[in-house]
């Protein structure tokens, strides 16, 4: 096998691959690893691997044993982070390099992305069916509720003052249910996105300004943008609604004490959506809404994007479900990683097609 072929195979590996020298510095990495670590190979090469990669497992002794014995090491279901992004659950393989004593090659296979992405098509279809059913039920329930409210108001005209509390309760709770049903109808009636080239930083800026004038006035909102980010392919109004909902969610979680929300954008060229039918799409534009609040309750972490799941008292659980629906309609992907003191909602979107350059 020629050196040119070796280089081609190394560059074509679909998973992040990192070559580590005997001093545990990064000697080389493939394009997929550049995307995973969100930095170029030129900048990363020569740096200590454990300064750039964080693994939530005590692996030092196992890696040293694998290096000494010349045997591979396999680690499953471990969180791997890079400092510039939320950790991802991965499978890892670490093996000695033949002919290079002390050198190791590390392969990282993100399980979290593949598992969620391969299910996205079927989940999206099921969600649409559930939304349609909820919309129909909302419409049917509103009519008898109007009759119940009217009857309670009529009854209150002939009741003693001490009994009015009961009819007032009926009217108040009926109106609360009607308001919830109207949110369900809005959730189901969202029109398809009118997608075009959009500057995602304009969307983030509009959301930040709107939040600071209203529900996020008690929060500090920090911008952390990649100025070279290309245009996204999306509906600016619907994407604004997504970002506003996520900022509002973070502001409500922080409560009156306030906190900090960071709006972070970056480019990850190796990020692809893999569907169950085998098709795929590049989603290189990354947006993260990061807050330092209490984090999501453990009981709802896995279902946070489902309708009617909420971590707040009296919450409807439709805000994040609507966010998930809009992102899915944009052929994008959304995830969340949450621990006390740091919650990261990450949105991955396709970029707009580049217009062909005019020839002189």
Secondary structure, 3 states (H helix, E strand, C coil): CCHHHHHHHHHHCCCEEEEECCCCEEEEECHHHHHHHCCCHHHHCCCEHHHHCEECCCCHHHHHHHHHHCCCEEEEEEEEECCCCCCEEEEEEEEECCCCCCCEEEEEEEHHHHHHHHCHHHHHHHHHHHHHHHHHHHHHHHHHHHHHHHHHHHHHCCCCHHHHHHHHHHHHHHHHHHHHHHHHHHHHCCCCCCCEEECHHHHHHHHHHHHHCCCCCCEEEEEECCCCCCCEEECHHHHHHHHHHHHHHHHHHHHHHCEEEEEEEEECCCCEEECCCCCEEECCEEEEEEECCCCCCHHHHHHCCCCCCCCCCCCCCCHHHHHHHHHHHCCCEEEEEEECCEEEEEEEECECCCCCCCCC
